[in-house]
Amino acid sequence: MKQIIWFFASIVLFSSCQSKEKTKENIVKTIALDTLSKTVAGTANLNEVPEKDHKTVQMIREQLLVLLKNDLPAMKKEDRFFFYDAFDLNNDKKDDYFVGFSNSYFCGSGGCSGFILNNDGSLINKFSVTDFPILVTTTSSEKFYDLLMKSGGLYHLVKMKEGKYPSNPSIEEKWKGEAPKESIKVLDIYDKKLEKYSF
């Protein structure tokens, strides 16, 4: 009799574990699909974003409306989305923001355009013909980290010069060899599946 009770208890316990695993798997799958669909559609809900990120997105959005005011009339609704990534470029303990795009208005055969903004939203740089991600190296010029920006399939070393990064990386010094392993990727919009936001 004890063996029969033990047998049925084992079956109940086993099916219960399977059910919990299946439920966990379904929840994870649902969240992943939801995030992916929002990223693709550009419908990320800012109510789900932490307050700090919400303020950053709003600041970037306002700055883009100023920086691109002459472009806005020619842009379609599907062109008006951006990605961003934060990195402290000059070790002032404040994030700077890389802002990029991935649509036909901002991208061509040579790469895409984008901006680098200070923590307060002011413009550090506009860049063009760049493929993502951008790499931040461990070396610096004028107290700002040097960047490796890929253009035409090759990395170019982009250094701060007189308070600005050069806007066209394709004419800068070509990087020889592999990208340094200690470099940090920013605007890795394809592998990291960064959220996109409207402006």
C-alpha positions as CSV (number, residue, x, y, z in Angstrom):
1,M,0.0,0.0,0.0
2,K,2.8,2.4,0.9
3,Q,4.4,1.7,-2.5
4,I,1.2,2.6,-4.3
5,I,0.8,5.9,-2.3
6,W,4.5,6.7,-3.0
7,F,4.0,5.9,-6.7
8,F,1.0,8.3,-7.0
9,A,2.8,11.0,-4.9
10,S,5.8,10.8,-7.3
11,I,3.6,11.2,-10.3
12,V,1.8,14.3,-8.8
13,L,5.2,15.8,-7.8
14,F,6.7,15.1,-11.3
15,S,3.7,16.6,-13.2
16,S,3.7,19.6,-10.8
17,C,7.4,20.3,-11.5
18,Q,6.8,20.0,-15.3
19,S,3.9,22.4,-15.1
20,K,5.9,25.0,-13.2
21,E,8.8,24.7,-15.7
22,K,6.3,25.1,-18.6
23,T,4.7,28.1,-17.0
24,K,8.2,29.8,-16.4
25,E,9.1,29.0,-20.0
26,N,5.9,30.5,-21.3
27,I,6.3,33.7,-19.2
28,V,9.9,34.2,-20.4
29,K,8.8,33.5,-24.0
30,T,5.9,36.0,-23.8
31,I,8.1,38.7,-22.3
32,A,10.8,38.2,-25.0
33,L,8.2,38.3,-27.8
34,D,6.6,41.4,-26.3
35,T,9.9,43.2,-26.0
36,L,10.9,42.2,-29.6
37,S,7.6,43.4,-31.1
38,K,7.9,46.7,-29.2
39,T,11.4,47.2,-30.4
40,V,10.5,46.4,-34.1
41,A,7.4,48.6,-34.0
42,G,8.9,51.4,-32.1
43,T,6.1,51.4,-29.6
44,A,8.1,51.2,-26.4
45,N,5.9,52.4,-23.5
46,L,7.8,54.9,-21.4
47,N,5.6,54.1,-18.5
48,E,7.6,50.8,-18.2
49,V,10.9,52.7,-18.3
50,P,12.7,53.7,-15.1
51,E,12.3,57.4,-14.2
52,K,15.9,58.2,-14.9
53,D,15.7,56.7,-18.4
54,H,12.4,58.4,-19.0
55,K,14.0,61.8,-18.4
56,T,16.9,60.9,-20.6
57,V,14.6,59.9,-23.5
58,Q,12.6,63.1,-23.1
59,M,15.8,65.2,-23.1
60,I,17.1,63.4,-26.2
61,R,13.7,63.7,-28.0
62,E,13.6,67.5,-27.3
63,Q,17.2,67.9,-28.6
64,L,16.5,65.9,-31.8
65,L,13.5,68.2,-32.6
66,V,16.0,71.1,-32.5
67,L,18.9,69.5,-34.3
68,L,16.7,68.1,-37.0
69,K,14.1,70.9,-37.4
70,N,15.0,71.4,-41.0
71,D,14.8,67.7,-41.7
72,L,11.4,67.1,-40.0
73,P,9.2,68.2,-42.9
74,A,10.8,65.7,-45.3
75,M,10.8,62.8,-42.8
76,K,8.2,60.0,-42.8
77,K,6.7,58.8,-39.5
78,E,8.7,55.6,-39.7
79,D,11.9,57.7,-39.9
80,R,11.3,59.4,-36.6
81,F,12.8,56.8,-34.2
82,F,16.1,56.8,-32.4
83,F,18.2,54.4,-30.3
84,Y,20.5,55.6,-27.5
85,D,23.2,54.3,-25.3
86,A,24.9,56.0,-22.4
87,F,28.7,56.2,-21.6
88,D,30.8,58.6,-19.6
89,L,33.3,59.7,-22.3
90,N,35.3,62.1,-20.2
91,N,35.2,60.6,-16.7
92,D,33.2,63.4,-15.2
93,K,30.8,60.9,-13.5
94,K,28.0,61.9,-15.9
95,D,26.8,59.9,-18.8
96,D,27.1,61.2,-22.3
97,Y,24.7,59.8,-24.9
98,F,25.2,58.2,-28.3
99,V,22.1,58.6,-30.4
100,G,21.7,56.5,-33.6
101,F,19.2,55.7,-36.3
102,S,18.6,52.7,-38.5
103,N,16.3,53.8,-41.3
104,S,16.7,54.9,-44.9
105,Y,16.5,58.6,-44.1
106,F,19.6,58.5,-41.9
107,C,21.4,55.4,-43.4
108,G,23.0,54.8,-46.7
109,S,25.5,52.4,-48.3
110,G,28.3,53.9,-46.2
111,G,26.5,53.6,-42.9
112,C,24.3,55.7,-40.7
113,S,24.3,59.2,-39.1
114,G,23.9,60.0,-35.4
115,F,24.8,62.3,-32.6
116,I,26.8,62.3,-29.4
117,L,25.2,64.5,-26.7
118,N,26.5,65.8,-23.4
119,N,24.7,64.9,-20.2
120,D,22.6,68.1,-20.4
121,G,21.6,67.4,-24.0
122,S,24.0,69.8,-25.7
123,L,25.7,68.6,-28.8
124,I,29.2,67.2,-28.6
125,N,29.2,65.8,-32.2
126,K,27.2,64.8,-35.2
127,F,28.6,61.8,-37.1
128,S,27.9,60.2,-40.5
129,V,28.7,57.1,-42.5
130,T,29.0,54.9,-39.4
131,D,28.1,51.2,-38.8
132,F,27.0,50.1,-35.4
133,P,28.2,49.3,-32.8
134,I,30.7,52.1,-32.0
135,L,33.7,51.0,-29.8
136,V,35.0,53.1,-26.9
137,T,38.7,52.4,-26.5
138,T,40.8,52.7,-23.3
139,T,43.0,55.5,-24.8
140,S,42.0,59.2,-24.7
141,S,42.6,62.5,-26.4
142,E,41.8,65.9,-24.8
143,K,40.4,64.0,-21.8
144,F,37.8,62.2,-24.0
145,Y,38.0,58.5,-24.9
146,D,39.0,57.7,-28.4
147,L,36.4,55.8,-30.5
148,L,36.6,53.1,-33.1
149,M,33.9,53.7,-35.7
150,K,33.3,51.3,-38.5
151,S,32.7,52.7,-42.0
152,G,32.8,50.8,-45.2
153,G,33.6,47.6,-43.2
154,L,36.8,49.0,-41.7
155,Y,37.3,50.5,-38.2
156,H,38.7,54.1,-38.1
157,L,40.3,55.7,-35.0
158,V,38.3,58.8,-34.1
159,K,40.0,61.2,-31.6
160,M,38.7,64.3,-29.9
161,K,40.3,67.4,-31.7
162,E,39.7,70.9,-30.4
163,G,36.6,69.9,-28.5
164,K,35.0,67.8,-31.2
165,Y,35.2,64.3,-32.6
166,P,35.5,64.3,-36.4
167,S,32.1,63.9,-38.0
168,N,33.1,61.6,-40.9
169,P,35.0,58.6,-39.5
170,S,35.7,57.2,-43.0
171,I,38.4,59.8,-43.6
172,E,40.2,59.2,-40.2
173,E,43.1,56.9,-39.6
174,K,42.3,53.2,-40.4
175,W,42.6,50.8,-37.5
176,K,45.1,48.1,-38.1
177,G,44.3,44.6,-36.9
178,E,41.4,43.4,-34.7
179,A,39.4,45.7,-32.4
180,P,40.9,45.7,-28.9
181,K,39.1,43.2,-26.6
182,E,38.9,45.7,-23.8
183,S,36.9,48.2,-25.9
184,I,33.3,48.8,-24.9
185,K,30.5,48.6,-27.4
186,V,27.9,51.4,-27.5
187,L,24.9,51.7,-29.8
188,D,25.0,47.9,-30.3
189,I,21.5,48.2,-31.7
190,Y,21.5,44.8,-33.5
191,D,22.9,42.4,-31.0
192,K,21.6,44.1,-27.8
193,K,18.3,44.9,-29.4
194,L,18.2,48.4,-27.9
195,E,14.7,49.9,-27.4
196,K,13.8,52.5,-30.0
197,Y,11.9,55.7,-29.3
198,S,9.9,58.1,-31.3
199,F,10.6,61.8,-31.6
